[in-house]
Amino acid sequence: MKRIAAIAVPLALLFLATRAAAAADDGFVPMFDGKTLDGWHVLPGGNWEIKDGVVVGTSPRTEGRHGLLMTDKVFKDFTVRLKFKAVKGNSGLYFRVEEVKSGVGAHGFQAEIADRGGIGGLYETGGRAWVVQPKPEQIKEYFKPGEWNEMTVTAKGRDVTVTVNGVTTAELKNDPGRTEGHVALQLHGGQDMHVEFKDVEIREY
């Protein structure tokens, strides 16, 4: 019995170590260092800061501009995954966007994030507006108001897929939109805003 136990413990430790190595080797890398906004730049409108490893964005209703936190780098084919908490107002995960000198700050796709309505849909700012808009009854099935929710956006070539809490909420095949650009987090202008993000990671292809 003692010999079996002596063998079982190292095997259990080996199993755990193997799982940890596999998780670390899935190709995803953090987009924030947990302490600073290095690698990102702020477009005027709203306030962005990191608190205890969480990216927090806020802005008052009196701010008419969309406050964006945008990557310095341009990305092409990738999967971004993150956790978000929409405390108040309308936000979004922008991707493949170009920076523009206007109140909206960027043109291109956003995966919708909000305290209600449209969550997980695809909206093209400066273009087609709503491309995929989930219905309220669909959103109730996957969105957890006031809690942490997990979102992934995969963009490969002209195919785009969005999931929220493991449910596919938008899917495009051979889309005519942009195929590269920045990633950004949004604070919608003209609203009282409070949104939080954590575990923001990307895997490039």
Order of alpha helices (4+ residues) and beta strands (2+ residues): alpha-beta-beta-beta-beta-beta-beta-beta-beta-beta-beta-alpha-beta-beta-beta-beta-beta
